[in-house]
Amino acid sequence: MTEFLEGLRQSLADPVTRHAMLVHFPIAVSLLAIPFAAALPFIAGRPATAYRIVLVNVLFLTAVVAWRASEAGEAAEPIVEARLRSEDARRLLHDHAERGELVPSLMAVTAGLVGCTLIPRRGVRLAAGLAATAGSLGTAAVVALAAHDGGRLVHWFDRGPGTPTHSASINAAP
């Protein structure tokens, strides 16, 4: 158990690894939240209140994790940029960072819109539910683009030292 905890501590100390560890939770939640947000305008009653409160909390906590992942990404940026040798790779890193910085705010706004569905007026609940669905879709789109850029950085430009195609992948454009 102590080896596991020591490995976890070391992973959290390294910003590149910390970013990789944290970023996957917001990716998953942003995609899984879409049908839950889409159901908001159509559910009512006491069980719906608990549903809305749980969804607000999940989205808000995910925004916090996304913010921490973004902070780790910013700390890792100089380390990753030093590994990248092509201008295409640096541009991709910049695009990834720009999109990633939007995610916590978008997730928090979506959580706020879900919270507005707790207002007990049908028109407000419907409008807020539709806006939360749109926010969820928009957040998922930005997350998908940022995740795709991050995946391209990892798999096309930086396969890590010790792999046969390491230097070729860093210097070649996709």
Beta strands, then each sheet from edge to edge (+ up, - down):
end
